[in-house]
Amino acid sequence: MTHPVLADSPDAVRAYMSLTTGDDHTTAIVSFADAAHVTDDGRDHHGTSEIRKWLDRTSSEYSYTSTPLVARTNGESGRTTVTCRLQGTFPGSPVDLDYRFRLDSAHRISRLEIVVHDPERSLSAG
């Protein structure tokens, strides 16, 4: 079930946010373009093979829950930012993170950057 905050987000963003909180990484990976690029915790992951390994590692390394707080989409730029609160067994919990998505022309995720939420940037981002 999709969280109400994500109701107006693009399909690929909703799929990623709902599927990666479980163990359905196979389905989540189809949301990504073949040459997608993910940056998380200062590390880069290129292509669906590396992204699948990253998803498997992060889900097995820590237990956590993710609650979407707000989603902002700019249809002209193909960018969506989802701010979530993560709580779990990782250092620094709880933390608010921004998931910054960029979609390609096929509406798949071409770029995802996960960073600590910065309220100042959120106010100026569109």
Salt bridges, closest charged atoms under 4 A:
ASP11 OD1 - ARG14 NH2 2.47
ASP34 OD1 - ARG108 NH1 3.96
ASP44 OD1 - HIS37 NE2 3.08
ASP56 OD1 - HIS25 ND1 2.74
GLU61 OE1 - ARG57 NH1 2.81
ASP96 OD1 - ARG85 NE 2.69
ASP98 OD1 - HIS117 ND1 2.82
GLU113 OE1 - ARG100 NH1 3.54
